[in-house]
């Protein structure tokens, strides 16, 4: 049968050894949890970063597609500004907004690189991210619709 302990049987005193063990073990457990959290934080952050990157790529592809549609309707001419695509080719201006997960960078518009025509090659840049998406790398959408990261020097 399980033993029952009460203050009555122990003379009303707490076991000092037990209290010391709890007081020592508690900070050790908290320290262990803190170390695990620090070690796992990069892996927890990575899926969010990938989701933000994917959202930006999708927005840029939508912009490139809208520009191609605009071009086919306007005899090979591309719009003067991104706002010319609203509402006929994109639903609203939100597609033009860069997402970074950083409060000071969110909501800044993608950079439109003017001067593209139907005669321009498919690898002509149309839209660029306003900020690097990683160290020295920018997102760029091209006339043919593909999006890729490009180093600052253009490689």
DOGURO-637725 format. One record per residue (C-alpha): residue in three letters; y, x, z. Coordinates in pm, whole numbers, plus 50000, padded with zeros to 5 digits. Example, Ala and Ser with C-alpha at 12.3 -4.5 7.8 and 13.67 -1.06 7.14 Angstrom:
2
kolnu residuo: ALA, yy: 49550, xx: 51230, zz: 50780
kolnu residuo: SER, yy: 49894, xx: 51367, zz: 50714
This chain:
155
kolnu residuo: UNK, yy: 50000, xx: 50000, zz: 50000
kolnu residuo: UNK, yy: 50352, xx: 50115, zz: 49926
kolnu residuo: UNK, yy: 50547, xx: 50247, zz: 50217
kolnu residuo: UNK, yy: 50864, xx: 50069, zz: 50309
kolnu residuo: UNK, yy: 51159, xx: 50260, zz: 50439
kolnu residuo: UNK, yy: 51449, xx: 50116, zz: 50624
kolnu residuo: UNK, yy: 51732, xx: 50245, zz: 50833
kolnu residuo: UNK, yy: 51558, xx: 50091, zz: 51135
kolnu residuo: UNK, yy: 51248, xx: 50308, zz: 51097
kolnu residuo: UNK, yy: 51446, xx: 50625, zz: 51025
kolnu residuo: UNK, yy: 51670, xx: 50571, zz: 51321
kolnu residuo: UNK, yy: 51966, xx: 50454, zz: 51109
kolnu residuo: UNK, yy: 52021, xx: 50796, zz: 50954
kolnu residuo: UNK, yy: 52028, xx: 50880, zz: 50584
kolnu residuo: UNK, yy: 51810, xx: 51162, zz: 50461
kolnu residuo: UNK, yy: 52064, xx: 51441, zz: 50404
kolnu residuo: UNK, yy: 51830, xx: 51628, zz: 50166
kolnu residuo: UNK, yy: 51806, xx: 51325, zz: 49939
kolnu residuo: UNK, yy: 52186, xx: 51288, zz: 49925
kolnu residuo: UNK, yy: 52227, xx: 51656, zz: 49833
kolnu residuo: UNK, yy: 51965, xx: 51625, zz: 49557
kolnu residuo: UNK, yy: 52145, xx: 51325, zz: 49407
kolnu residuo: UNK, yy: 52484, xx: 51494, zz: 49429
kolnu residuo: UNK, yy: 52346, xx: 51804, zz: 49253
kolnu residuo: UNK, yy: 52142, xx: 51617, zz: 48992
kolnu residuo: UNK, yy: 52420, xx: 51380, zz: 48887
kolnu residuo: UNK, yy: 52660, xx: 51648, zz: 48750
kolnu residuo: UNK, yy: 52367, xx: 51827, zz: 48586
kolnu residuo: UNK, yy: 52271, xx: 51507, zz: 48400
kolnu residuo: UNK, yy: 52634, xx: 51442, zz: 48301
kolnu residuo: UNK, yy: 52666, xx: 51801, zz: 48178
kolnu residuo: UNK, yy: 52350, xx: 51762, zz: 47971
kolnu residuo: UNK, yy: 52482, xx: 51441, zz: 47817
kolnu residuo: UNK, yy: 52813, xx: 51610, zz: 47736
kolnu residuo: UNK, yy: 52634, xx: 51897, zz: 47561
kolnu residuo: UNK, yy: 52419, xx: 51656, zz: 47360
kolnu residuo: UNK, yy: 52729, xx: 51457, zz: 47260
kolnu residuo: UNK, yy: 52911, xx: 51772, zz: 47143
kolnu residuo: UNK, yy: 52609, xx: 51889, zz: 46945
kolnu residuo: UNK, yy: 52556, xx: 51552, zz: 46780
kolnu residuo: UNK, yy: 52921, xx: 51471, zz: 46706
kolnu residuo: UNK, yy: 52926, xx: 51647, zz: 46366
kolnu residuo: UNK, yy: 52620, xx: 51451, zz: 46255
kolnu residuo: UNK, yy: 52770, xx: 51128, zz: 46385
kolnu residuo: UNK, yy: 53093, xx: 51198, zz: 46195
kolnu residuo: UNK, yy: 52924, xx: 51288, zz: 45865
kolnu residuo: UNK, yy: 52813, xx: 50935, zz: 45764
kolnu residuo: UNK, yy: 53166, xx: 50807, zz: 45823
kolnu residuo: UNK, yy: 53309, xx: 51087, zz: 45609
kolnu residuo: UNK, yy: 53061, xx: 51007, zz: 45335
kolnu residuo: UNK, yy: 53153, xx: 50638, zz: 45349
kolnu residuo: UNK, yy: 53525, xx: 50720, zz: 45320
kolnu residuo: UNK, yy: 53454, xx: 50956, zz: 45026
kolnu residuo: UNK, yy: 53243, xx: 50688, zz: 44856
kolnu residuo: UNK, yy: 53518, xx: 50427, zz: 44903
kolnu residuo: UNK, yy: 53774, xx: 50662, zz: 44744
kolnu residuo: UNK, yy: 53539, xx: 50742, zz: 44453
kolnu residuo: UNK, yy: 53483, xx: 50371, zz: 44391
kolnu residuo: UNK, yy: 53857, xx: 50300, zz: 44398
kolnu residuo: UNK, yy: 53924, xx: 50584, zz: 44154
kolnu residuo: UNK, yy: 53647, xx: 50467, zz: 43919
kolnu residuo: UNK, yy: 53793, xx: 50116, zz: 43930
kolnu residuo: UNK, yy: 54137, xx: 50257, zz: 43845
kolnu residuo: UNK, yy: 53994, xx: 50458, zz: 43553
kolnu residuo: UNK, yy: 53809, xx: 50152, zz: 43421
kolnu residuo: UNK, yy: 54121, xx: 49936, zz: 43457
kolnu residuo: UNK, yy: 54320, xx: 50195, zz: 43264
kolnu residuo: UNK, yy: 54064, xx: 50199, zz: 42983
kolnu residuo: UNK, yy: 54078, xx: 49820, zz: 42966
kolnu residuo: UNK, yy: 54458, xx: 49833, zz: 42964
kolnu residuo: UNK, yy: 54446, xx: 50092, zz: 42687
kolnu residuo: UNK, yy: 54220, xx: 49879, zz: 42470
kolnu residuo: UNK, yy: 54458, xx: 49583, zz: 42511
kolnu residuo: UNK, yy: 54773, xx: 49788, zz: 42442
kolnu residuo: UNK, yy: 54680, xx: 49983, zz: 42128
kolnu residuo: UNK, yy: 54562, xx: 50299, zz: 42304
kolnu residuo: UNK, yy: 54858, xx: 50327, zz: 42539
kolnu residuo: UNK, yy: 54803, xx: 50390, zz: 42908
kolnu residuo: UNK, yy: 55030, xx: 50227, zz: 43170
kolnu residuo: UNK, yy: 55355, xx: 50386, zz: 43280
kolnu residuo: UNK, yy: 55265, xx: 50330, zz: 43644
kolnu residuo: UNK, yy: 54965, xx: 50210, zz: 43842
kolnu residuo: UNK, yy: 55139, xx: 49884, zz: 43933
kolnu residuo: UNK, yy: 55125, xx: 49783, zz: 43563
kolnu residuo: UNK, yy: 54752, xx: 49722, zz: 43616
kolnu residuo: UNK, yy: 54813, xx: 49442, zz: 43870
kolnu residuo: UNK, yy: 54709, xx: 49155, zz: 43852
kolnu residuo: UNK, yy: 54549, xx: 49153, zz: 43509
kolnu residuo: UNK, yy: 54324, xx: 49460, zz: 43548
kolnu residuo: UNK, yy: 54292, xx: 49501, zz: 43927
kolnu residuo: UNK, yy: 54316, xx: 49231, zz: 44192
kolnu residuo: UNK, yy: 54570, xx: 49396, zz: 44420
kolnu residuo: UNK, yy: 54742, xx: 49720, zz: 44508
kolnu residuo: UNK, yy: 54488, xx: 49810, zz: 44779
kolnu residuo: UNK, yy: 54270, xx: 49984, zz: 44520
kolnu residuo: UNK, yy: 54549, xx: 50242, zz: 44476
kolnu residuo: UNK, yy: 54541, xx: 50347, zz: 44843
kolnu residuo: UNK, yy: 54371, xx: 50666, zz: 44957
kolnu residuo: UNK, yy: 54144, xx: 50645, zz: 45262
kolnu residuo: UNK, yy: 54087, xx: 50948, zz: 45478
kolnu residuo: UNK, yy: 53999, xx: 50825, zz: 45824
kolnu residuo: UNK, yy: 54314, xx: 51003, zz: 45945
kolnu residuo: UNK, yy: 54591, xx: 50768, zz: 46049
kolnu residuo: UNK, yy: 54871, xx: 50980, zz: 45901
kolnu residuo: UNK, yy: 54702, xx: 50996, zz: 45557
kolnu residuo: UNK, yy: 54563, xx: 50645, zz: 45517
kolnu residuo: UNK, yy: 54757, xx: 50410, zz: 45295
kolnu residuo: UNK, yy: 54909, xx: 50680, zz: 45073
kolnu residuo: UNK, yy: 54869, xx: 50601, zz: 44703
kolnu residuo: UNK, yy: 54655, xx: 50802, zz: 44464
kolnu residuo: UNK, yy: 54857, xx: 51026, zz: 44231
kolnu residuo: UNK, yy: 54872, xx: 50900, zz: 43872
kolnu residuo: UNK, yy: 54881, xx: 51179, zz: 43615
kolnu residuo: UNK, yy: 55078, xx: 51033, zz: 43322
kolnu residuo: UNK, yy: 55067, xx: 51125, zz: 42957
kolnu residuo: UNK, yy: 54712, xx: 51019, zz: 42870
kolnu residuo: UNK, yy: 54645, xx: 50845, zz: 42539
kolnu residuo: UNK, yy: 54332, xx: 50725, zz: 42363
kolnu residuo: UNK, yy: 54336, xx: 51054, zz: 42171
kolnu residuo: UNK, yy: 54313, xx: 51256, zz: 42494
kolnu residuo: UNK, yy: 53969, xx: 51407, zz: 42563
kolnu residuo: UNK, yy: 53737, xx: 51235, zz: 42814
kolnu residuo: UNK, yy: 53781, xx: 51515, zz: 43066
kolnu residuo: UNK, yy: 54156, xx: 51450, zz: 43095
kolnu residuo: UNK, yy: 54251, xx: 51380, zz: 43459
kolnu residuo: UNK, yy: 54396, xx: 51035, zz: 43528
kolnu residuo: UNK, yy: 54417, xx: 51003, zz: 43904
kolnu residuo: UNK, yy: 54410, xx: 51257, zz: 44189
kolnu residuo: UNK, yy: 54376, xx: 51216, zz: 44565
kolnu residuo: UNK, yy: 54707, xx: 51273, zz: 44748
kolnu residuo: UNK, yy: 54537, xx: 51498, zz: 45004
kolnu residuo: UNK, yy: 54238, xx: 51732, zz: 44991
kolnu residuo: UNK, yy: 53911, xx: 51558, zz: 45077
kolnu residuo: UNK, yy: 53770, xx: 51882, zz: 45216
kolnu residuo: UNK, yy: 53893, xx: 52240, zz: 45243
kolnu residuo: UNK, yy: 54090, xx: 52301, zz: 44924
kolnu residuo: UNK, yy: 53905, xx: 52030, zz: 44728
kolnu residuo: UNK, yy: 54063, xx: 51722, zz: 44574
kolnu residuo: UNK, yy: 53911, xx: 51409, zz: 44424
kolnu residuo: UNK, yy: 53997, xx: 51363, zz: 44058
kolnu residuo: UNK, yy: 53916, xx: 51068, zz: 43829
kolnu residuo: UNK, yy: 53895, xx: 51141, zz: 43458
kolnu residuo: UNK, yy: 53962, xx: 50936, zz: 43146
kolnu residuo: UNK, yy: 53590, xx: 50896, zz: 43077
kolnu residuo: UNK, yy: 53550, xx: 50731, zz: 43420
kolnu residuo: UNK, yy: 53374, xx: 51002, zz: 43618
kolnu residuo: UNK, yy: 53507, xx: 51123, zz: 43953
kolnu residuo: UNK, yy: 53449, xx: 51466, zz: 44101
kolnu residuo: UNK, yy: 53584, xx: 51706, zz: 44359
kolnu residuo: UNK, yy: 53791, xx: 51987, zz: 44216
kolnu residuo: UNK, yy: 53910, xx: 52303, zz: 44388
kolnu residuo: UNK, yy: 54282, xx: 52352, zz: 44422
kolnu residuo: UNK, yy: 54293, xx: 52612, zz: 44143
kolnu residuo: UNK, yy: 54131, xx: 52361, zz: 43904
kolnu residuo: UNK, yy: 53763, xx: 52468, zz: 43918
